[in-house]
Amino acid sequence: MTRDEAKAEIERLSTELEHHNRLYYEQATPEISDHDYDKLFRDLELLEEAHPDLASPNSPTRRVGSDVLDGFDQRDHQVPMLSIDDVFSEEEVGDFFARLEKNLGEMLIPVTIEPKIDGVAAALHYVNGELDYAVTRGDGSRGDVITENVRTIRSVPLRLPADKAPAYLEVRGEIFIPNQGFADMNVEREEAGLPTFANPSNAAAGALKLLDSKEVAKRPLDFIAHGLGRIDGGNLTSVIEFRSLLEQLGIPPNQPFWETDTLDGVLKAIQELDEKRHSLDYGTDGAVIKVDSFEWQNQLGATSRAPRWAAAFKYPPEQKETLLREVTIQVGRTGTLTPVAELEPVFVSGTTVRRATLHNQDEIDRKDVRVGDTVVIEKAGEIIPAVVKVVKDKRPTDSVPFSIYDFVDGKCPSCGSEIEKAEGFVAWKCVNFACPAKAANQVKQFVSRKALDIDGIGNIVAEKLVEREWVTGVLDLFTLEEEALGTFNLGTDDEPRMLGSKNAKKMVTTLEQAKTSPLRRWLFGLGIPQVGESAARELARLHQNFSELAESKILAELRTFKTGQRKEDNEMLAPYEIASEVGPTVAEKVLDYFASEAGQNLLAKLQELGIDPQSDNFAPQPAKAAEGAGGESAAPLAGKTVVITGKLSAPRGDIKEQILSLGGKVTGSISKNTDYLLAGEGGGSKRDKAAALEIPVISEEDLAAMVGG
């Protein structure tokens, strides 16, 4: 394929993939299967790998993230991103509307009403239809540039239809986490022994602060547009016209949406939204009222912090009293015992609530929650049922404080083994590696898509395999036989339901393929405490296989670190350039696991099965890999710090890898410690800062000359 042919094919594939993205994520009307989509995606990846200079920063392949940033740049807003003043009653809404009538001298004022989304405000800037950059609200005048993270959000178009896009368009909206994604993420964090997020807004903000956009791509972020910043080449006169443009461009607008020109209409819309908001796929705590006409908006103006043409009515959180009948204990994948309040059913924020998590013993003690109490229930962030407080004047006289340890008599409710609470931790845990409740959840993790991706083993199959003692540990899966699996009963003795030969064959086939899965997938699949995807990948970079990991001198040194120590200051660890995902806690957890009976059994069982997972990203000492033949130095940038900006001839990740391989260090922001700014087309703000600090600005040609290329 010639260069021109490759360029045309990259453009064709990018356009087709964006089309299918819009159909799938915005309209829920996919035209092709996941398999066909994945094939198109892979074809584009291969072409971009062969022709990196033709790869666009807005390619659909950037949805999975790019290179790790060392920090966020900041950028001024071209139009200030102001807050919206809150109102808390119908009377205050009336006062707001009266001010509009007085200041405009009109009796009928067209306004719009839409939900106030519980997320992170951000502005997306498109130049000639291409996403140029994205920035958070920040202090309203200046925010963090989060372009790489925003590119991973599937509902954000990276390119707009050329025939409809203005020359310059700034779309403002909210980045948020949908309800189900938020709930699933908290379950995963609780299982991993990590603190849960209090609400979706905190979770979204936390995700956007990650410097590794590959990790951001794994978070269930979404985007909805609700406002206009700067626009060049468009002749819009109202909010309604702006929403019409959004729909033409494939940018999701805020929904539901009302138009009215009277106070009664506004109050009716607020009441209707209150009924509908509990069924929305995101958290909302208010209704935003805006003057429709842009001319009138400009006439009304703004204070130093908020526009005079908008207000946000805030709904009070709905709370209900109900009876706490009993407490049950759930055992998670890592053995954590989680107390759950079983409630007298009560209708709260649009759904009937029967259960609410009590998190741990510390939470129970802090709120003094007891069985038989009348408790106040609220949906945290309008999503997760939570016990807010106890109504103590309704407490039975014979109630007693609730102790998880006493309730289960110090034994795991699943296997009867002793439970323990490690020093410095709040959770009680079952320490029996063979606990059935843990085993079922471990199997679910092991076969998940992000781990070994085993077809045919869902939650029900995993639970039944453990319940019927066909599997007591994850490696037992590799001993299952196709013929026997075909007759495996997923139902009951009275109402049997067989797995079937087709599903059995699928399971055995993918299990056989999984034997050669890379070490990082195996590490994640085992569910070792504190080892998520990023930590698993970094551990696999540092070690060739399980045997080396189990005896790791790197981790042995790392786990001795104290708070405040830096890995790069340690003579032994410095050459490994260990990422932040692997620290002393991870090191201790991994070494303890492989030193335990379960870890030793795993290694022995792997050897027995002839399985030897190898790292597919093994590169423990990046600088050493740059040594040239005969011992001469191939690190002409050793000790030099480089910042990259602007559009270059190759993807920024490739440029960064080149600099790292030559001994240099790449950071995300200019400082007095920066040695060079490598600048392509654009990059104005960094160029200005480099000039102010008298830091040399070099081109790709300059870089090549410096390193003898």
C-alpha positions, 0 to 999 in steps of 0.5 A, a space after each residue: 500500500 502506497 503512502 497516499 493509499 494508506 492515508 486514504 484508508 486511514 481516513 476511511 476507517 476513522 470516518 466509519 468507526 466514528 459513524 459506528 461510535 455515534 450509532 452505538 453510544 448516542 443513538 443505541 442503534 448499532 449497525 454492526 457486531 462487536 466483532 466487526 467493529 473490533 476488526 475495523 479498529 484493529 485494521 486502523 491500528 495496524 495502518 497507524 503503526 505502519 504510518 505513524 506520521 499519518 495518525 491523527 491525535 483524534 483517531 478513534 484508536 486514541 479512545 484507549 488512551 495514550 502516554 502517561 502525563 507528568 502533570 496537567 498544563 493549565 489554560 485560560 478560558 477564552 470566555 469565563 466559565 462562571 458558576 450558576 446561582 442556586 435557588 432553594 424554593 418556589 418563592 426564590 424562583 419567583 424572585 429570579 423570574 421577577 428580576 428578569 421581567 424587571 431588567 428586560 422590561 418584558 412580561 413573557 420571557 422564553 426560558 429553558 429548563 434542564 437537569 443540573 448534572 452531578 459531574 465535572 464541568 469541562 469545555 471542549 474546543 473544536 477547530 475546523 471540526 477537530 477536537 483541539 483541546 479540552 479543559 476543566 472549569 478550574 477557577 472559572 478563569 483558568 483550568 486544567 488541560 485534560 485533552 488526552 483523558 477526554 479523548 477516551 470518552 466514547 460519547 465525545 466526538 473527536 471529529 465533527 461533520 465537516 459540512 456542519 461544523 463551525 470554524 471554531 466551537 467551544 462546547 461546555 458540558 458535564 463529564 460524569 459517571 452513569 449510575 450503574 457504572 458508579 455502582 459497579 466501580 464501588 463494588 470493585 473497590 470494596 472488593 479490593 479493600 479500597 475506599 469507596 467513592 461517596 458520590 459520582 461527582 467525586 468519582 468522575 473528578 478522581 478519574 479525570 485527575 489520573 495522569 495515565 489516560 489508559 487508566 482513564 479509558 477504563 473508567 465509565 465516563 460520559 459527557 453531556 453538553 449544556 452550554 456554549 462558549 466561543 463560536 466562530 462561523 455560526 449564527 446562533 441566536 438562542 439556546 434552542 438553536 444551539 441544541 439543534 446544532 449539537 444534534 446535527 454534530 452528534 454531540 449529546 445535549 442535556 435531556 430532558 428539556 423544557 421551554 416556557 415563557 411564564 413562571 407557572 411553566 417554570 414551576 411545572 417543569 421543575 416538578 416534572 423533572 423532580 418526578 423524572 430525575 430518579 429514572 435518569 442514568 446520572 445523578 442530578 440534584 437540581 433544575 437549571 433555568 436559562 434565558 433562551 435568547 443570547 441577545 437577552 443573555 448579553 443584555 442581562 450580563 453577569 456578576 463576578 461569579 455568576 450570570 444574571 440570566 440563569 439560576 439552578 433550583 436545588 432539590 432537597 435530598 429525599 430521606 425516609 424513615 424505616 425499620 432496620 430488621 436485621 444485619 446480614 454479612 456478605 463475603 467478598 472476593 478478597 474475604 472482606 466481610 461487609 455488613 448489610 442493613 436489611 430494611 423494611 421496604 421504603 420508597 426513596 428517590 424513585 425506587 423501593 429500598 430494601 437493603 443498604 450497605 453499612 460498610 464496616 464496623 467503624 461505620 456502624 460504631 460511628 452511627 451507633 446502628 443497631 438491629 431494631 432501630 428506626 433509621 433515616 435512609 437517603 440515596 447517596 448521590 441520588 443512587 446508593 442507599 445509605 443509612 444517614 442516621 438513627 432515630 434514637 428516640 424510637 430505639 427499643 429499650 432492649 437494643 444492644 450495640 452491633 458487633 460484626 465479630 460477635 454476630 458471626 462468633 468470630 467465624 466466616 459465615 461461608 466457611 466457618 474459618 477464623 476471621 481477622 482484622 489487620 492492624 491499621 485496617 477497618 475490615 474483618 476478613 476471612 483468611 481461608 484461601 479455600 473459602 467457597 464465597 471467596 472462591 466463587 468471586 475469585 473465579 469470576 475475577 479470573 475469567 473476566 474480560 480484563 483477566 483471562 477472558 474465558 467464554 461461557 463462565 459467567 456469575 451463575 456458572 462460577 457459583 455453581 462450579 464452586 457450590 458443587 465442588 467441581 472447582 475449589 480454586 481458579 486453577 481447577 478450571 484447567 482440569 475440567 473436561 468437555 464431556 463432563 461439563 456438557 452435563 453439568 447442572 446449573 439448576 436444581 435436582 428437581 429442576 435441572 438445567 444443563 450447561 450443554 455441549 456447545 457451551 462446554 466446548 467454548 469453555 474448554 477451548 478458551 481455557 486452553 488458549 488462556 494458558 498462554 495469556 501474558 503474565 499481566 493478565 494472570 496477575 490481575 486475574 488472581 485478584 491479589 490485594 492491591 494489584 489492579 490492572 496497572 499494577 499487574 502491568 508494571 509487575 510484569 514489566 519488572 519480572 519475566 514470570 511467576 517464579 521470578 516474581 515470587 523471589 523478587 529482590 526488587 519487591 523485597 527492597 521496595 517493601 522496606 520503604 517508609 513514607 516520604 522515601 523516593 524510589 529514584 533515590 534508592 541505588 538498587 531501585 533507581 534503574 528500574 524506574 518503577 511506576 507509582 502503581 507499585 509501591 511498598 504496600 503492593 510489594 508486601 501484598 505480592 510477596 506475602 501472597 507467594 509466600 503463603 500456602 495458597 501462593 506456593 500451591 499455585 506455583 506447584 499447580 502451574 508447574 503440574 499443569 505445564 503452564 508458565 505465564 511469561 511477560 509480554 512487556 518485560 523491560 526492567 531497566 529502560 536505561 540499560 536497554 539503551 546501551 550500545 554495542 561495545 559498551 558505548 553510550 547510546 544515551 545522549 540525552 542522559 540527565 536531560 528533561 524534555 517537555 513535548 508540545 504541538 503537533 509532531 510527525 509521529 504520535 507523542 507516545 512514540 516520541 516520548 519512548 524515543 527520548 526515554 530510550 536515549 536516556 532522557 526524561 519527559 515531563 508534562 509541564 515547563 519548569 526551571 528544571 526543564 532542559 528542552 522544549 520539543 515543539 511541533 506546530 502549535 503549542 503556544 502557551 508552552 512556547 511562551 513559558 519556555 521563552 520566559 524561563 529562557 529554556 531552549 526550544 528545539 524541533 524534531 530536526 534539532 533533536 535528531 541532530 543532537 542524538 546523531 540521527 
